[in-house]
Amino acid sequence: MTMAYLAQPEQQQKLEWLDGGTFSVLLDEDATEGKLTVGRFDVARGEAPPFHLHTREDEVFLLLKGSALVWSGEEEHELREGGIVYLPRNVPHSYRITSDRADLLMIATPGGIEGMFRHAGRDLRTPRPEGFEIPRALLEEAAELYGGIVLGPPR
């Protein structure tokens, strides 16, 4: 049997994301023949993406460390360390980190959503522009390019 793909931590792309957090691209659509994307967030208290939905992929979040509130439609749930949530495509959702830090694993299928993070985020191998932030217009543009729809502000 041959291993189809292997990347050590130093080979994985790391992007600056919302509120100074990071998103690491662990597996992208190229590595998985389009089947899935696996990413990992390292984020601080209060990090929250806008309320949104995905038209192309289903998502799974596994909270490795920390705590968060998760919204699925109008339902609010607490997600504790070790908790997992499945968010089918076309279901509006968001989350807000409630612990000091959180380590969150994301799996999306099919692959391709990493393009959104690459479009709006900043590769940590490049110099950081002073005052870097991801404006809402860029986030909405990135979401739209990759089948996402921003429905409202963070919760």
N, C-alpha and C positions, 0 to 999 in steps of 0.2 A: 504494500500500500504506500502511496506517495502523499506527503502532506501538500495540500494545495497552496497554503499561504502561512507564513510565520513572520511576525514583526516584533522585535524586542521594543521595550519602552522608548529607547532613544530613536527608534525608527518611526514611531507613531507621530503624526502631526498633532500639534497642540495649538489651539486657537484661543485668543482672548475673546471672551463672550460677555454677556450682559453683566453689569454691575461689577466688573473686574474679575469675574469668575473665569474658569477655563473649561474648554470642551476639547477632549482628546479624541481624535478619530482612530479607533482601534481597528476596525474593519470597515472598508468602504465598498461601494458597489463593484469596483474593479477587482477587488480581492475576492469577492464572493459571487462572481458572475451575475451580479445584479440581484441576488437573492435577499440580501439584508445589509443593514448598516448597524455597527455596534460602536457606541461612543460612551464617554465617561465624563461627567461633570464634576468639577471641584468648585464649589460655590459657598458663599457666605450667607449669613442671616439676611433675610429680606429679598434675596434674588428671586425674581418672578418674571417669567415671560408674559407677554400679552395673552389675553384670552383668545384662543385660536382653534382651528381644526386643520386636519390634513385630509386631502382628497385622494392621495395616492398610496398611503401606507398606514399600517397598523403600528402602534407603539407599545412597548413594554418598558416600564421603569422599575428598577430594583434599587431600593434605598440601602446602600451598603453601610453607611454611617450617617447619623443625624436624624432629623425629623422634618416633616413638611405637611402643609395642607394641600390637598389635591381637589380640584373641581372637575367634575364630569357633568356636563350640562349645568344644571342649577344645583346639583348635589355637592356638598362639601364633606370631605373625609379627611381624617388624620392618617398620615402614613408614618409609621415608626420604623426605626432601624430594622432591616431585614424584611420589611414589607415590600410587596410587589403589586403593581397595578397594570392592567391591560386596558388600552384605549384604542378601540377600533377606529378605522378611518371614518371621517365625517361626523365624529362626536366632538362637540366643542369641549375644550379642556384647558386647564392651566394648573400651576402649582405655585406655592410660596414656601421658601425655606424658613423654618421656625427655630432651628438650632443654630449655634454659633457658626458651624461649618457643616457641609453635607458632601457626601461622596455618592453620586447617583449614576448607575449604569443604565444606558438606554439602548434598546434593540428595536429597530424599525424594519418592517418587511413590506414590500420589497425594498431593496437598497436605493440610494440616491439622495436621501434627505441631507447627507453630509454636504452636498452642494450649497444648501441654504446657509449652513454654518460657515462654509468657506467664503461665500459671497459677502456676508455681512461682518464676519469676525476678522480678527487680525492674527496672522500667523506669528507665533512667538519668536520665530527665527528672524523676523524683520524688526528694525528699530521702531520703538513705540513713539508715535507722534504725541507731542504734549497735549494733554487734555483729551486723549482718545476716548470716544464713546460711540455707541451704535445708535444713531438717530432713528426714531420710529419710522421715518420714510424709507430708510435703507432696510430696516427689518421687514417692513411690509413688502418692499420690492423683492427681497430675497425669498420671502415666504411665497409670494405669487409665482416667482420663477420655478419653484419646486413644488407646486401644488398645494400650498398652504393658504389659508385665509385668516387674516387678523380680524377678529370680531370686536375687540374692545381692549381697554387698558388692562394692565395686570390686576389681579384680585388681591 
